[in-house]
Amino acid sequence: MKNFWYSIFTILIAGILLTGCASSETNGESNDNKDEVVVTIGIQGSGGVFGKAREEKWFEEEFAKKGAKVEWKEFQSGPPMTEAMASNKLDFALLGNMPIIAAQAANIPFTVISQTIDGKNNVGIILPKDSKITSIKELKGKKIAVVKGSNAFNFLYRGLDEAGIDVADTEIIQLQPDEAQAAFESGGVDAWATWDPYISLNVLTDKAKVLVDGEQLGILSPSFQIVRTEFAKKHPDLVTLYLEVFNKALDWEQQNKDEAIERYAKERNTPTNVIEGTLDRGLIINIPVSDEIMEEQQKTADFQYSLKTIRQKIDVKEVFDNQYIEEALK
């Protein structure tokens, strides 16, 4: 039950997201002659702000007005979401910077439609509370858990590089969040490169301390919303609508913060201070992507190419398109 609770808790920050897809498009077929479009919304975990949206059926009601039906799929992390999008089984997703770069390098057709986290404090490296490690340089020779291809993966590798540590001089253990949580608590790893809510969850329950985060290292890990490109071409109005309904969910959270915190605490069976910490560390936004963020994304892409973790050099600006969020914000 503990591992199950941790896997679904991802929703609050790193997680909250979505993917939409037409029913015939899900099978790679044209949906132009169908009366009803099935929009699949992908999220990391369940509950949180999207739990409220699902309970109130905000997405279902608004999409029904356009003759579209909503379906939901849950994921543990970003890479499986882009894999689903590659096979036309996912249309919208909210995920971190590295899965997006890997997807672009793999020629998966998607478009970034908004930025959802600023990237300063939502990703970091945590240590057991009694650890004697005080700097990244002391991770040499240590076991470090991380999700391969995640934003934490990029953060860890860039952090080690800037500290002058060869990755080969560490023991990187690739684990999904629920597996990493168990290994972290049992002492199976010395450190864990991860994202929120796992950072706040472990720190505020006195299991861990933060070694470094993005603000301290100057390495940003922003998150974004993406849409399957073919879906956007066929249904641009639904892309804008999706962002509008997402804004409605965010408005509810911001205008009813106490209620939201109590709700999230109850559904996660966790103290309210943990929820507050999670919201503070990785506040969800929904804004156009700035040139500065695109430049930071390019740095990450170039670095990953130098490591040969992506197959080709890419121009990240090719996948960004602010037209939908700008329309949604009018």
N, C-alpha and C positions, 0 to 999 in steps of 0.2 A: 504493500500500500504506500509505503514511503516513496519508493521509486516512481510509482504511478503519480503520486501527488506532485513530485518534482517535475515530471515530464509535462504535465498539463499546466503547471504554474507559469511556464515560459510565456504565456499569453501577454502578461502585463507590460512587457517592454519589447524585448526583442521580438516578442511575439505579438501579435495583434494583426493578423493580416488576412490577406484576401487574394482570391483568384476567381475570375469569372470566365465562363466558357460556354459557347453554344453547344447544344446537345449533339447535333450532327457534327459540329466542329470538333467536339471531343474525340470523335473517331476520324478526324482528319478530312471530313467531307464538307461540302458546301451546305450552308443552312439558309441560303437566300430564299428558297421556296417554302420554308417552314413557317407556320403561323407563330410558333413559340420558340424563343431562344432560351436555352438553359445556361445560366451563368453560374459557374462553379467558383466559390470564394474560398481561397486557401488561407488558413490561419495556423499560427504556431501555438498549439495548445487550445484550451477553451476557457470561457469565462471572461472576466475583465470587461473592458469597454465594449468588446464585441459580444460578450455574453449578454450585456444589456440590450445591444442592438438586435441580437437574435431573439431574445425574449420578447421584445416589443415588435419584432418583425419589421423593423424599419426598412431594411434592404428589400425584403420580400414585397412589401406594400408599394414601394416606389418603383421597383422594377416591373411589378405586375401592371402598372399603368402604361408601360411600354411594351406589354405583351411578352415579358420575359419572366422566367422562373429562376429562383436562386437555390443553389446547392452549396454545401459546405464540406471542406476536407481539412483534416488536421495533420500537421507535420511537427516533427521535433526541431528541425533546423532548416536553414535556407537551401543547402544543396539539393535535398530531395524535391524541393519546390520547383527549382529550375529544371530538374529532370522530368518532372510531371509536365511542365510547360513545353518541354521539347517534344513530348509525345502527344501534344494537343489535349492534355487532360487537365490543364490549369490555365486560367486566363489572367487573374489578378493575384499578386503576392506582395507581401511586405517583408523585406529581408535586408540583410546587411550588405556592406560594400563588396566584400570578397566574393560571395556567391554570384553577384552580378558581373564582376570582372571575369570570373571563370566561365560563366554562361556566354558572355560576349565572345570570349576567346574560342569557345566551342561552337560558335556560329548558331547559337540558339536565338531565334527571332523574337525579341522582346523590346519594349520601350519603357524607359524610366519616366514616370509621370508626376512624381512629387518626392520631396524629402520629408522623412518622418521623425528622424532623431538627429540632433546636431553632432553627435559623435565624440563629445569630450569625455564623458564619464561613464558611458554605458558599456564599455569594454575595458578589461584590465586583467591583471595577473593577481590571483589571490593565493595566500599561504595559510597553512594551519596556524591557529592563533599563537601557538607556542614555538613557531619556527624561528630559528636564529638567523635566517637569511634577511639581509637588509638592502640588497641592491640586485639588479639584473645580472651583474657580473658574477654574482655568487650562485647563479643557476647552472653554471658549468658543472657537468657531471651529474646533474639532478634529473629526476623523472618529472616530466611535465605533461599533464593531460590537456588535450585540445580536440575540437571537432575539425577534422580535415576539411579545408575549403571554406571555413567560416570566417567571419570578420575577426574573430579572436585568433584564428590561425595566422592571418596577415599581421595582426598586431604583435603577436609573439615573435614571428620571424623578423619583422622590421625592428622590433625592440632589441632582439639579440644581435642583429647586424649592427645597429648603432652603438651597442655596448662592446662591439669587437669580439663577439663570441660566435664561433663556428657552430652551426646547428648540429654538426656531427659530434661535437663535444658534449652534447646533452642527449637525453633519452626521451624523445617525443613519443607519447603514447596517445594514439588516436581513439577517442571515445566519444560516444554520444552523451548528451547532458546527464541522463539518468545513470549511465554507467560511470561517468566521471564523478558524479556526486558520491556514489558508493565508494569509489576508489579514494576520493579525497577524504571522506570520513574515516575510512579504515586505515589510512596511512599508506595506501598503495602508491601514491604519488606525492612528490614534494611540493608541487605547485600546480595550479590550474589556470590556464588562460581561458577566460569565459566572458560572458556578457550578463547584463541584468535580465531577469531578476536574481540570477544565481549569486551575483556579487552581494547585493543587499541582503538576500536571504541568509547567506552564510555569515556575513559580517554582523548583522543585527541580531543574530541568534548566538553570537559569541563562539562561532566555530572557526572563523577566519579573520584575516586582516588583509588589506589591500597593499600589495607591493608597489604597483604603479598602475596608473590608468592613462587614458589618452591625453588628458589635459597636462599631466606631469611630463609625458614624453613628447608632446607636440605631434602625436600621431592620431589623427581623427579616424573614427569608425562610424561614419554616418549610415543611416538606414534609409531605404527608399521604397516607394511603391512602384511596381512594374506591371505591365499588361502585355499579354501575348500580342505581338504586332499584327497578326492577321485579324484577330478579334477587333483591335482598335480601328483597322482599316474598314471593316464591315460595319462596326457599330460605334462610331466616335461619340455619339450622343450618350451611349451607355457608359463609356469611360468617364465622361464628365459627370454623369449622374452618380456613378460609384463614388467619386471624390466628394460630391455634395452630401451624400448620405454619410460618408465617413466623417465629414465635418460636423454633421448633426450629432453623431456619437461623441465626438470630442467636445462639442459645446455642452452636451449633457454632463459629461464628466467634470468640466471646468466650472459649470454653474452649480453643480451639486457635489462638490468635492467631499464633504463629510459623509454624505450618503454613499458616494462611490467607494470611499475608503472602507466604510463599514461593510458594504456589499462584498468587496473583494476579499476582505479579511474573513468574512463568514464563509464564502465559497471556497476559500483556500485553507480554512481552519488555521489561520496564522495571525499573530499579533498585528494590530493596526500600525504600529511603528515600522514594521517590516514593509507594509504596503506603502506607507508614506515615503520611506527611503527609496523604494523602487521607483515611485513616481517622480521623486526629485532627481534621481540619478539619470533617468532616461525619459524625460518628459516627451510625450508624443506630440508631434506637430504635423502640419500638412501644408507645405509651402513650396513655391517654385525653387528649383535648384540653382544656386548662384554659380557664377564663374569660378569663385574661389573654391567651392566644394568640388566642382568638376576638375580643377587643377589638382586638388588633393587626391581625387580619384585616379587621375592620370599617374601621379607619383606611385600609388599603390600598384597600378597595372604594370608600370615599367619595372618596379622592384620584383613583382612576381614573375615577370618574363625573364628577368636576369637569373632567377632561381630555377627557371624552366618548369615552374609549377603550372603555367599556362602555355598553350601550344603555339601561340603567335603573338606578335606585338600588335596592340590595338590602339585605336583612337577613341577614347571613351565618349567624347562628345557626340559621336555618331548615334548613340542610343538614348540621348536625353531629349525630351520634348516637353516644354512647359505649357504648351497651348491648352491642355486639358485642365490643369490646376488653375491657370489664369482665368479660364472661363468659369470654373467652379467657384472661384472666389469673388466673382463679380456680384 
